[in-house]
Amino acid sequence: MRKAIFGRTGLEISEIVLGGGGTGGILINADDATRFNALRRAIMGGINWIDTAPIYGNGASEETIGRHLESLVPRPQISTKVRLEAEDMESIPTAILRSLEASLTRLRSQKVELFQLHNHIGTTLGGRAAVSVEQVLGRGGVADTFDKLKSHGLIQAAGMTVAGDTKACLEVINSGRFDAAQVYYNMINPSAAWTRVPHAWKGQDFCGVISACFRQNMGVLNIRVWAGGALASSRRPDGLFMMTSDTDLDNEMRCAAAIRQVLGDTYGTPAQTALRFVLGNRDITARVIGISEIVQLEQALEGAARGPLPSAAIAKLDDLWANEFRVN
């Protein structure tokens, strides 16, 4: 498993991170023996980082990790998050500290390596609470609070999620206040790595995000590698939260089907092909994957061992992106 230094944090992170969220959901929905075996197999495969959040299974993901953390050798590094709700905005520092303390209790840990803001910034989707740039960067806001948590040794690094209004997210990135960012990037929407989108692009425009992170020497965690499942299987995902604008699940499934038609099984299973695509972007430090079965982890490890997609596959994707995923 390839590893890299995670931006300016000095932490070393594996190129694949095991996600503990509802997408996949093995650390939430499986029996406890399977949850432990998934964690152990990830570590055996060279993964040294587990990503979680309080909202994943209403704390179940963090509790699973906490029960088994001391049994995992070598001990993985942990990232978790805080999501501010509307009622939290009157006292952001209090809400953040309360959330972190609850997470540390569930994780049975004294600190976490990375603590991330889990809200959309500027605009929101699905009725979830968003935070403004001022609430993030202003006095007594998220960034100030994260700085205090670092000074108290409760977190080692501070992160944000690039979701909501892209311009607002870029303003936060360019402030230099955060050490890391979760960035949406996959074969359906790789715009975070672009300078401009093709004409008539359907999907949120994240252009400039990864280069902005690079300029700030921020670690980049790639999220939604499999577009919430659309790229991993032809089966329509159940209950998927669409975290980006200007698209919907019907469009995501249409794009994924076009990718499968063009690339076929030449480069592995659909999930392996999607993973190999994101492995090709070396400005991304690590990629977060969610699994529902251990066999999916095995397949991901096999895909990673094969390395990034070759240029011939990228050329076919270039044609799809330029032609609204229409197959000639």
VENURDA-V569039 format. One record per helix or strand of 2 or more residues. SS is the DSSP state (2 for helix, 1 for strand). FROM is the first residue (numbers start at 1). LEN is the number of residues. If there is no record, write none. Layout:
ss=SS from=FROM len=LEN
ss=SS from=FROM len=LEN
//
This chain:
ss=1 from=3 len=3
ss=2 from=7 len=3
ss=1 from=12 len=3
ss=1 from=16 len=4
ss=2 from=26 len=4
ss=2 from=32 len=13
ss=1 from=49 len=3
ss=2 from=60 len=12
ss=1 from=77 len=6
ss=2 from=86 len=22
ss=1 from=112 len=6
ss=1 from=120 len=2
ss=1 from=130 len=2
ss=2 from=133 len=5
ss=2 from=142 len=10
ss=1 from=155 len=7
ss=2 from=166 len=9
ss=1 from=180 len=5
ss=2 from=191 len=3
ss=2 from=209 len=7
ss=1 from=219 len=5
ss=2 from=227 len=3
ss=2 from=249 len=15
ss=2 from=270 len=10
ss=1 from=286 len=4
ss=2 from=294 len=13
ss=2 from=311 len=12
//
